[in-house]
């Protein structure tokens, strides 16, 4: 199994601190956001390689980070060849880019490079294995519907199958939101290419892909416990610096 960390965004909502510096390398309690993700990935025995996709603007900073990194699993950086926000490939576009460039034919675990959460990925993977060849997404109960409006809102049935998905709805019917944590079985990777074959599809909103995907086959949701911070703007970044990993 391969793990892919999405780190090719330009984080314009966090300007000016991310204008010349990539968001996944920002520090939370003296540790880069991406390093918390790596700590979790290293515990998963099935992962034989970690891929980090970034862009031409920030690749040199990631190379510097990579040199100072102590990690047991092989880790490779991939430049998606974009140089600014206007030319970005988007999350789905970057997944497709990496799958093609590396000719990936393994199961794929995808995580957004700005995700901070308490839950263990081993629990997520155990759940995913129980669903055999079906995709699984990470979910989190954000607690109130007002906050849920900022995310992809999902509804699960009693078997944890995704039965509804709305991207940033004005009137959410649930407080359960999608995290940027996805498991795609190798037999289903070709569906990303199929989704992108429609030029009208949006490359940057993973939620829209998941909504499309759940209509093609069963997609399941695993609900993470503990805390989760989606570092999308200054408010959430400041909150994470104050509270994350502090008991």
N, C-alpha and C positions, 0 to 999 in steps of 0.2 A: 504494500500500500504506500502511496505517496501522499504527502501533506503539502498543501499549497497555501501560503500566506499572501493575501492580497495587500500590497503596499505600493501601488502605483498611482494612487490618487494625489491630488494637489491641495486638498484641505483648505479651500478658499475661505471657509467660515471661521477658520482659526488664524487668519491673517491678523497681525504681521508675523507672528512667531513661526508660521509654517511657510512663509513666502520663500525662504531660502533653506528650509530645513524640513525633512519629511516627518509627518505626524507619528508613524510607528516608532521613531527613535526618540520622541519626546520622553522626558523622565517623569515617572510617578514614584515618589519616595526613593529617589536616587537610582532608579532602575528603568531602563527603556521599556515602553509598553510592549514591544515585540518580544522582549526577553521573558516576560511573564508567560506569553504564549508558548515560547520554546520550552520552558520548564514543564509545561503540560504535555507537549508533544513528545518529549524525550521519554515519558513514562509509558508510551504506547509501543509495545514490542513489535507490532505488525508493520509499523512505519520503517521503511528502509531508506528513505530519502526525504529531505525537507526542501521545498522550492520556495523562494521568495521572489515574487514578481514586483519590480519597481519600474522606474522610467529613466530616460536619459538625463533628466535634470538632476535626479538624486542618486543615481547609481554610484557615483564616486563616494558619497557619504556612507552608503550601505557597504561598499567595499572596505572602507576604513573600519566600520563596525564589525564586519566579518573577520578581519584580521585579529581583532582583540577578543574574539568570541571563543569560549571553551565549550565545545559541544561534542558529544559522542557520535551522533548520527551525521551522515553526510549532508551538507547544506550547500545549495547552489543558488546564486543570484541570477535573475533573468531580467534583461532590459526589454521593456515592451516597445522601445524606440520612439515614444512620444516625448515631447519637450515642454508642453504647456497644457493648461486645463482645457483649452479649446480643442485640442487634438487627442484627448484622452480616449482610451478604448472602452472604459467603463468596466465594472466588475465582471459581467458576463463576457465581454470582449476579451478581457485579460485571461479569463479561464480558457476560452477557446484558443487564444494565442499560445498559452503554455502547453495545452494538450497537443496542439499541432507541432510546436517547436521541439518538444521533448518526446513526441510520439508516445504519449502516455496510454498504456493499455492496462493499467492497474486500477484498483479501487482508489478513490480520491477523497481526501478529507480537506475541505476548504475552510479557511478562517480569515475574517477581516483583520488586518494588521492593527486596528484601533480598538479591539475588543478586550476589555478587562472583566474577568468574572472569577468567582470563587469555585464554581463547580468543576469536577474533574472530567477530562475528556475520556478517560477509561470507562466511566459510567455511560457516557454518550455512545461510545463504540460498542459496548456490550448490548445496549438497546438496538443499535443499528444492525448488529449481526443477527439478532433475533428476527429481523424483518427481511432477511435473505437478500433478494435482488432489488429491494425498493429503496429509493432515496429517503434520507432522514434529515430534518432540519432542527436546529437548536431553537428553543423557545424560552421565553421568560415572562413571568407574570409581573407586569410593571405596576400593578396596584390600583391605578385609576384610569378612567377612560379619557380624561383630558390629556394626560401624558401619552396615552396610546395613539392619539391622533398623529403623532410625529413618526410613526413606524408602520411596518406592515403588520396588520392585525390578523391573527389566525384563530380558527375555531377547530377543536379536536373532538372526535367522537369518543366513545368509551374504549375503543381499541387504540386510541391516540393517532388515528388517521386524520389528516388535514381535510376537513370538509368545507372550509370557507377561508378565503384569503382576500383581504382588501388592503391595498397600498395607500397608507396615510388617509384613512377615511375621515370624513367630517363627523360622522356619528358612529363610533366603533361599537360593535355588538359584543366585545370581549375586551379584557385587559391583558390578554396573552399576545405578546408580540414576537416577531421573528428576530433572532439574533443572526449575525453573519457567521454562522457555523453550519456547514453542510457536509453530508456524506453522500457521495455519488458512487454507486457500484460501477465497476468497469463496463458492464453490459449496457449501462444507461448513458455513458459519456457522449455517445453520438447524438443524443437528443439536444445537447447544447448547440451543435452545428445546425440541427434541424430548426431549432428556435430562431437562430440568427439568420437563417436563409430568407426570412421575411424581413425586408428592409425597413418595414414600419415598426419593428420591435425595438424597444429601448435597451441599449447595451448596459446602461449604468444602474438600473434598478433590479437587483437580484430578486426582489419580491415579485415583480411582474413575471419573471421566469418561473418562479415557484408556482405562481397561480396558473400559468400555462401548463406547467409540468403535472400538477395534480389532476388536471383534466385528461392527461394522457395515460396515467397509471396511478396506483396508490402511492401517496407520499405520507410519511409519518412524522410526528413531532415529538421531540424529547424535551421535557420541561426541566431546565436547570434550576437548582436551588441556590441560596446564598445571594450574593450581590452581583450586579452587572452594570458596567458603565460603557456606554457607547460614546466614545470621545469625538463627538461631532462638532462641538462649539466650545467657546470659552467657559460657559457655565458648567458643563459636564466635566471638562478638563480640570477646572478649579476644584470641583467637588471630589473628583477622583484623587487629586493630590492631597486633599484634606482627610479623606476617609478610607481609601483603599489600602488593604493589608494592615490597617490599624484596628485592633480588637478592642 
